């Protein structure tokens, strides 16, 4: 069974390529000061803000593509991608719970 970290890496790699996914991780983690996949589970709004620092308005498009990739590859239980983006931008507990409910693979601390 795959863990969330490898699934998210595959999603970013499918969009950015291997080198692009590694570069993204480096720059996002530089801003976060910790593992970006851990932050994605713990504080999705913070993750999105760091991604926005790297990509500006392109962060929304990237996360739409990531959400669709997760749906298309059967890693979610019917994730509403538009709502996902709205909640991700807002952050907070609602975003954290939506991610935990939608992903078939639990975050590490679940």
C-alpha positions in Angstrom: 0.0 0.0 0.0 1.4 3.4 -0.9 1.7 6.1 1.6 0.5 9.7 1.1 4.0 11.0 0.7 4.7 8.8 -2.3 1.3 9.5 -3.8 1.7 13.3 -3.6 5.2 13.0 -5.0 3.9 11.0 -8.0 1.2 13.6 -8.5 3.7 16.5 -8.6 6.1 14.4 -10.7 3.5 13.7 -13.3 2.9 17.4 -13.7 6.4 18.8 -13.3 8.7 15.9 -14.1 11.1 14.4 -11.7 13.5 17.3 -11.6 10.7 19.8 -11.4 9.1 17.9 -8.4 12.5 17.9 -6.6 13.0 21.6 -7.3 9.5 22.4 -6.1 10.0 20.4 -2.9 13.3 22.2 -2.2 11.8 25.7 -2.6 8.6 25.0 -0.7 10.5 23.3 2.1 12.9 26.3 2.2 9.9 28.5 2.9 8.2 26.0 5.3 11.2 24.9 7.3 9.9 21.3 7.3 8.7 18.5 5.0 6.1 19.8 2.6 4.0 16.6 2.7 3.8 16.7 6.5 2.6 20.3 6.2 0.1 19.4 3.5 -1.6 17.0 6.1 -1.1 19.2 9.2 -1.8 22.7 7.9 -3.0 22.7 4.2 -3.5 26.5 4.2 0.2 27.0 5.2 1.2 24.5 2.4 -0.9 26.4 -0.1 0.6 29.8 1.0 4.2 28.4 0.5 3.2 27.0 -2.9 1.8 30.5 -3.8 5.1 32.1 -2.7 6.7 29.9 -5.4 4.1 30.0 -8.2 2.0 33.1 -7.5 -1.4 32.7 -9.1 -0.2 29.5 -10.8 -0.5 27.7 -7.4 -4.3 27.5 -7.8 -4.0 25.9 -11.2 -1.3 23.5 -10.0 -3.5 22.4 -7.1 -6.5 22.0 -9.4 -4.4 19.7 -11.6 -3.1 17.8 -8.6 -6.7 17.3 -7.3 -7.8 16.1 -10.7 -4.8 13.8 -10.9 -5.7 12.3 -7.4 -9.3 11.8 -8.6 -8.3 10.3 -12.0 -5.9 7.9 -10.3 -8.4 6.7 -7.8 -6.6 8.1 -4.7 -9.7 10.1 -3.4 -13.3 9.4 -2.6 -14.9 11.8 -5.0 -13.0 14.9 -4.2 -14.8 18.1 -5.4 -11.8 19.9 -6.9 -13.4 23.4 -6.9 -14.4 23.1 -3.2 -11.0 21.6 -2.5 -9.3 24.7 -3.8 -11.6 27.1 -1.9 -11.0 25.3 1.3 -7.3 24.9 0.7 -6.9 28.6 0.2 -8.9 29.3 3.4 -6.9 26.8 5.4 -7.7 25.9 9.0 -9.4 22.9 10.5 -12.0 22.7 7.6 -9.2 22.2 5.1 -7.4 19.7 7.3 -10.6 17.6 7.8 -11.5 17.7 4.1 -8.2 16.3 3.1 -8.4 13.6 5.7 -11.9 12.6 4.6 -11.2 12.7 0.9 -7.9 10.9 0.6 -8.0 7.1 0.6 -4.5 7.0 2.1 -4.4 8.5 5.6 -1.9 11.1 6.7 0.9 9.7 8.8 -0.6 10.7 12.2 -4.0 9.2 11.5 
